[in-house]
């Protein structure tokens, strides 16, 4: 069962494929999604990565890792608050 990990402070130029590749070094990554502005399509600087349950701890320990000179914020994703 995959777990969703929040990734913040992603460099603007990073692609979803690059993000997936970055985390694949630590475990099995099922998908990577970068959140974008609807109007412009520009990255908002954060996203989500789905990883194998057994790799969650290794991925979260990467908090503070650098990607293209920016320190990533990595944590387990929280469910959306109901409106």
The 8 nearest C-alpha neighbors of each residue, nearest first, counted from 0:
[[1, 52, 51, 2, 50, 53, 49, 3],
 [2, 0, 51, 50, 52, 49, 3, 29],
 [3, 1, 49, 50, 52, 51, 4, 0],
 [2, 4, 49, 76, 48, 47, 75, 50],
 [3, 5, 75, 76, 48, 47, 74, 49],
 [6, 4, 47, 76, 74, 73, 75, 46],
 [7, 5, 73, 46, 72, 45, 47, 4],
 [6, 8, 45, 72, 9, 71, 44, 73],
 [9, 7, 71, 44, 45, 72, 10, 70],
 [8, 10, 44, 7, 45, 71, 11, 13],
 [11, 9, 12, 13, 44, 8, 69, 67],
 [12, 10, 13, 42, 44, 9, 43, 41],
 [11, 13, 10, 14, 42, 9, 67, 41],
 [14, 12, 10, 11, 17, 15, 18, 9],
 [15, 13, 17, 16, 18, 12, 33, 11],
 [14, 16, 18, 17, 31, 32, 33, 19],
 [15, 17, 19, 14, 18, 20, 31, 13],
 [18, 16, 20, 14, 19, 15, 21, 13],
 [17, 19, 15, 21, 16, 20, 14, 31],
 [18, 20, 16, 31, 17, 22, 21, 23],
 [19, 21, 23, 17, 18, 22, 16, 24],
 [22, 20, 18, 19, 23, 17, 24, 66],
 [21, 23, 24, 19, 20, 25, 18, 26],
 [24, 22, 20, 26, 25, 21, 28, 27],
 [23, 25, 22, 26, 21, 20, 27, 19],
 [26, 24, 23, 22, 58, 57, 27, 54],
 [27, 25, 23, 54, 24, 28, 22, 51],
 [26, 28, 51, 50, 23, 29, 54, 25],
 [29, 27, 50, 23, 30, 49, 26, 19],
 [28, 30, 49, 50, 27, 31, 51, 1],
 [31, 29, 49, 48, 28, 19, 32, 50],
 [30, 32, 48, 19, 15, 47, 49, 18],
 [31, 33, 47, 46, 15, 48, 34, 30],
 [32, 34, 46, 45, 15, 35, 47, 42],
 [35, 33, 46, 43, 42, 45, 32, 36],
 [34, 36, 42, 43, 41, 40, 37, 33],
 [35, 37, 40, 41, 39, 38, 43, 42],
 [38, 36, 40, 39, 35, 41, 34, 42],
 [37, 39, 36, 40, 41, 35, 42, 43],
 [38, 40, 41, 36, 37, 35, 42, 43],
 [39, 41, 36, 35, 37, 38, 42, 34],
 [42, 40, 35, 39, 36, 43, 11, 37],
 [43, 41, 35, 44, 11, 34, 36, 40],
 [42, 44, 35, 45, 34, 36, 41, 11],
 [45, 43, 9, 8, 42, 11, 7, 10],
 [46, 44, 7, 9, 6, 43, 8, 33],
 [45, 47, 33, 34, 6, 32, 5, 7],
 [46, 48, 5, 32, 4, 6, 31, 3],
 [47, 49, 31, 4, 3, 30, 50, 32],
 [50, 48, 3, 30, 29, 2, 1, 28],
 [51, 49, 28, 1, 2, 29, 27, 48],
 [50, 52, 1, 54, 53, 27, 2, 28],
 [53, 51, 1, 54, 55, 2, 0, 50],
 [52, 54, 51, 55, 56, 50, 26, 57],
 [55, 53, 51, 57, 26, 52, 56, 58],
 [56, 54, 58, 57, 52, 53, 59, 50],
 [55, 57, 59, 58, 54, 60, 53, 52],
 [58, 56, 60, 54, 55, 59, 25, 61],
 [57, 59, 55, 61, 60, 56, 54, 25],
 [60, 58, 56, 61, 57, 74, 73, 62],
 [61, 59, 57, 62, 58, 56, 73, 63],
 [60, 62, 59, 58, 64, 63, 57, 73],
 [63, 61, 73, 60, 72, 64, 59, 71],
 [62, 64, 70, 71, 72, 61, 65, 73],
 [65, 63, 70, 61, 62, 71, 66, 69],
 [66, 64, 70, 69, 68, 71, 63, 67],
 [65, 67, 69, 68, 70, 64, 71, 10],
 [66, 68, 69, 65, 10, 13, 70, 9],
 [67, 69, 66, 65, 70, 10, 64, 71],
 [70, 68, 65, 66, 67, 71, 10, 8],
 [71, 69, 65, 63, 64, 66, 72, 68],
 [70, 72, 63, 8, 64, 7, 65, 62],
 [71, 73, 7, 62, 6, 63, 8, 70],
 [74, 72, 62, 6, 5, 59, 71, 7],
 [75, 73, 5, 59, 4, 76, 72, 6],
 [74, 76, 4, 5, 3, 77, 73, 59],
 [77, 75, 5, 4, 3, 74, 78, 47],
 [76, 78, 79, 75, 5, 3, 80, 4],
 [79, 77, 80, 76, 81, 75, 3, 5],
 [80, 78, 81, 77, 82, 76, 5, 3],
 [81, 79, 78, 82, 77, 76, 75, 5],
 [82, 80, 79, 78, 77, 76, 3, 75],
 [81, 80, 79, 78, 77, 76, 34, 37]]
